[in-house]
Amino acid sequence: MSDSVMNLDGQEVSFEKGETVLEVARRQGTFVPTLCWDERLDPYGSCRLCVVEVEGRRMPASSCTLHAEKGMVVRTGSEKLRRMQSTLVEMVLSENPDDECPRCRDLGSCELHDLATEFKVGRDRFLGATSNASKDDSNPFLLRDYDRCISCYRCVRICDEVEADHAITMTGRGWNKGIATAFDGLLMGSECTLCGQCIYTCPTGALADKKMVNQGSIPGEVEVTRSVCPYCGTGCSINLHSRDGKMIGVTPVLDGPVNAGALCVKGQFGFDFVNSDDRLTKPLIRKQGELTAVGWDEALEYTANRLKSIRADHGRKAFYAIASGRAPGEGAYMLQKFTRAVMNSNQVDNCSRG
C-alpha cells in the first residue's frame, strides 16, 4: 500500500497530503452531510453532522477536521451514523421557525431543508423554546433573519478569513447567542462592505439577498445563466437568476477563475437597471422637438450622417466617447475601435476606470 491510500467504505482511495477525510469523501462522490463546512473556510467541526466511523477509534470523528492517513479505514454510511445525523438535523430544525422559509420559497431549497428532506425529518420531536435574535436593520441589501440562525458561524468566519473585514462577530451564550456588529450597531455603521459573501455561505434562511426574496408570488422556475460581471475589467464570474424572463438577482460563482465566489457591492447588488422601465427598447430620433420611435435603418443612417457632419465641421477632436461600465467588454472594445479607426479620435474613456 502506498503512502497516500486509505480505505473508504470498503474501497481503496488515494489522497493528497493534508487532505481531510471529508475532502476525500466529497471527491469520491460519497454523501457526508455538513452544515458548518464551506470549502473556502478553515474546518470548524461544530455541527458534528460530518461524523464518520474510523477503525480503531471508539467514538465517531468529525471528518472535516480529521486528516486522511495511510491505511486508515473509514465508514461513512452505517445505520448508527445515519441515526445520529438524523437526530442532529431534527434538533437544529426544532430551534427554527415553523413558517415558510423565504429563501427556500424564492431561491431554491437551503442546505438545512435539503438535509431535512434527505433524512425525512421535521421539527416537532424536539420542539421547545426558540431564540429570538432578529431585529430591524435598515440596510438595503442583506436580509438578516437571525431567528433562523443555527450558530454555524460561517458568515462570521467568511467575513474574517476570506474578506478580512471583521464586520460581524459572535455574541452572547445559550438562547442569547447570535451574530452582531461591533457595539451591536447597524450593519451600515460597521466595517461591512456589502460584498454579500455572508449570505451565500449561510446554510439556512437567516441571511439572504433582500432583492431576490419575497418574490414568491411570481410563478415559474428560476433559470440560472452563468455570465461575467460587466462593471469593471476584473472579469468576475456571476450567475444571473431570472424567472419568467425577468431578472431577479445575481449570485457569485464559487468556482469562478477570477473571483472564487467573491463580488463587490456593485457586482452583487447593482443590477436593478436591467428591469428599469426607463430602459430604451427601440431607437428614438428627435423630430419637431419630440423624441419619436423609428426603425433601426433610419436611426443608423441618421446617426452616421450626423457624425460625419460633426467631424467635417469641427474636426476629429470634436468627438469624445465614454463606455458604460454596464456594457460587456466586447462592447467597450468596439467603441474604442470605432472612435480611433472611424472618427480618428483618441478621446475615449470608460466610467469604470480608476
N, C-alpha and C positions, 0 to 999 in steps of 0.2 A: 504494500500500500504506500502511495506517495505521501509526501508531507502535506498535501493540500486536498485530501479526500476525507469525507465524513459519510456516515450512514444516515439518510433522511427518509423515514417511513419505509425502511427496507431496501432503499436504493442507494448505491454509491454515487455521491455527487462531489464535484470539486468545488473549491472555494479559494478566494484570494486572501492573502494575509490581511488581517484587520477587519474582515467582514464579520458581521453578526449573523447569528442563526436566522433571524428574521429576513435579512437581506438575501441569504442563500435560498430560503424557502420561497420568497417572493419571485426570485429569478427562475425558480423551478416551476412556478405557477401553482404552488401549494397554498391553500386557503389558511391564513393565520389572521384572525381578527385583530384590529387595533382601533384605538380612539385617540391616544395621546401621541401617536407617532406621525412624523412628517419627514420624508427623506431629506429635506433641506436642513433639519434641526438635529442637534445632538440628542442621542437617546435619553429618554426621561424615565420610562418604566413605571408610570404612576397608575395607569388604568388596569394593568395586570391581565388584559384580555389576550395578550400575545403569548401566554404561558405555554410551555412545551414540556414534555417528559424527557429527561436525559438519563440514560442508563448509568447507574452508579450513584445517582442523587436521590435522596429521599423525597424531596419536595419538588414540584414543578418550578421551572425557572422562566423568567421573563426573557423572551427570545430577542427583544430589541436591544437589550444590554448584554447579552451573552455572546461572546466571540466564538466563532467556529474553531474547533481544534481537530488535529489529526486523530482519526479513529473514533471520534465522538459518535454516539448512537442516539438519535433524536426521534421522538414520535410526536406528531402534531395533531392527530385527529382521533384520539381514543375517546371512548364514551365518557370516561371520567373528566377529561378536559372539556368536552362539549357541555357537560352539565355545569361545570364551573363557569365557563364563559357565558352560557345562557343565563345563569343566575346573576352574574355581574351586569349584563345588559338590562335585566329586569330591574335591578337596584338603581341603575342610572336613570332608567325611564321613570321610575317611581318619584323621582325628585323633579321631573319636568312637568310643565302644564299639560292638561289633557285636551286643550283646544287644538285647532288645526295649525300645524307648523307652516308659517308663511313661506319659508324657504323651500320646503318640500312642495308646496302647492304651486309656486310660481317658477321655480328654477330647477326642479328635479329633486329627488329624494336626497336628504343629507345622510352623512355617514352613520349617525346614530339610528335613524329609522331604517336605513338599509340593513343594519345588523338586527334590528328588531324583526324585520321581515325574514331574514336568513334563519334566525333562531325561533321564529314563530312565538314570540313572547309579547306581553303587554306590560302595563304599569300597575295593575291592580293588586298583585300578590303582596307587594311590599309597600303599599300606599300608606303614607303618613304625612308628617309635616314637610313643607317645601320652603325653600328660601324665597325671599322677595327682595332681589337685589337691584331691580331696574329702577331708573329714574329718568326724568326728562333730560334730553341732551339736544340742543338746537342745531347741531352740525348738519350741513345739508346733504351729506353723502352716506354716512355709516349708520345703519340701523343697529342699535345696541339694546338687545333684549336679554339681560343677564338672568332673568328668571329661567332661561333655557340653558344657562351655563353649566357645564359638568366638571369644571375645575381641572381641565386637562392642561391649561396654561399655554397652549400652542400659540395663542395670539400674543401673549407677553414674550414668549421665547423668540418668535419670529421678529418681533419689534426690536428685541435686544440683539439676537445672534446674526440676523440677516440684514436688517435695516440699520442697526446701531443707533436707533432714535431714542430708545428707553422712554417712550412717551407714556406707556401704561405699565402697571405693576400689580402684583398680587396683594390683596389686602384682607384683613380680618381672619377669623377662625370659625370653624363649625358652621352654623347657619348664617353667620355674618361674613363668611368668606366671599370674595368677589374680585372683580377687576376694576381698577380705578386709576386715574391720573394722579400726578403729584398734588398733594394737599386736597385731593378729592374734588378737583375743579372740573370744568367742562373740557371736552376734547379740543375745541377750537382755541382754548387758552393754554394748551400743553405744547410739548415738542412735536406733536403729531404732524406729519407732512401729508396726511390723507392719501397715502400710497395704495391703501386697500389690501395690503398683504395679510392683515389680521383676519379680514372677512373670508379670505379664500383658503386659510388654513383651518378655520373654525369647523369642527365636525358636526355642529348642530345648527339650530336656527338662532343662536344667541347673537350672531353677527351676520349682517347681510348688506347688500347694496340697496339703499333706500329707493333708488330709481327703478330697480328691477323687481322688487317685491310689490305686493298689493296690486298686481295686475291679473289676479286670478279669475276675474270675471270675463277676461278676453279669451275666447275659445281658440283651440288649436295647439298643436305641439310646438315646442321650442326648437328651432333649427339653429345649429351652430356652424359657423363658417370661419375657417382659420384665415387670418389676414396679417398685415403688417401695419403698425401704428403710423399714421402719416404726419404726426405733429413735429417731428424733428428728423435728423439724419441718422439717429441711433439704430433704427430698424427693429424695435421691439415686436415680438410676436404676440398677437392678440386673437381672441375668439369673439366674433360678432354674434350676438344672440338675437334672433328675430322670431316673431310669432305672427302668422298671417300676413307676411310681407312687411311688417313694421318692426324696426329695430328697437329692442327693449334694453340693451345694455352691452357691456364689454367685460370680458374676464381675461386674465393673463394666461398665457400658455406656459405650463410648468416646464416643459422640455424645450422652450424657445432657446435657440443657439446664442442669442444676444442677451436676453433679459432673465432667463431661467425663472419665470414666474413673477418678476418684479415689474411694476409700472409706476410712472409718476402720476400726479393727480390729474393732469390733462389727459394722459393716455387711458387712465382708469375711468374717469367720470366726465370727460369733456366732449361727449358726442350727442348732446341734445340737439345740435343744429341739424342732424340727419332728418328728424321728424318735424322740423320747423315749418309752419305754414307760410313763412316768408321766403322760403326757397323758390327760386325761379325754375319752372318746369318747361318753359318754351322761350325762344328769343323774343326780345322786345326792341322796337325802334320808336324813337320819338317822332310823331307826325302831328303837325299843327299844335305842338305843345303838349301832346298826350302820348304816354307810352302805349304802344299798340303791338299786340302779338302778331308775328309774321312767321313765314316758313324759314327753314334753315338756308335755303338757297339765297333768298332775298337778304337775310341777315348777314351771311358771309360776304356777299357781293358788296353790300353797303359798308361793312367794316373794312374790307380790302381797299375800297376807293377812298375812304376817309384816312386810312393810314398812309396811303400813297400821297395824298394831298398834303398831309401834315409834314411828311418828310421833304416833299418838294418845296413847300413854302417856308419851312423853318429849319431844315437841316436835320441830320441824324440825331443830334443831341437833344432834340425836342421830344424824343421817345424814351420813356423810362418804364421798366416792367418790374413788378413785385409779385412773387409767387405766394400763394396761400400755404400756410403750414398744414392745412386740412386736405391739401391735394396730394396725390401719390407722387412718389419720386419720379416716375416716368413723365408726369405732367410738368414737374419743375424742370426736368431736362429739356423737354420740348420747348418750354417757354424761353429758356436761355438760348437755345439753338435758334429759335425764331428771332429773338432780339439781336443776336450777333450776326447771323447769316442773312437775314431778310431785311431787318431795319438798320443794319450796320452800326449798332449802338452797343457799347459795353455797360450801359447803365441798367443792370438787372440785379435784383436782390431777393431775399426771402424773409418772411416775417418771423421765421424760427431762428434766424441767425443770432448768435450771442446768447 
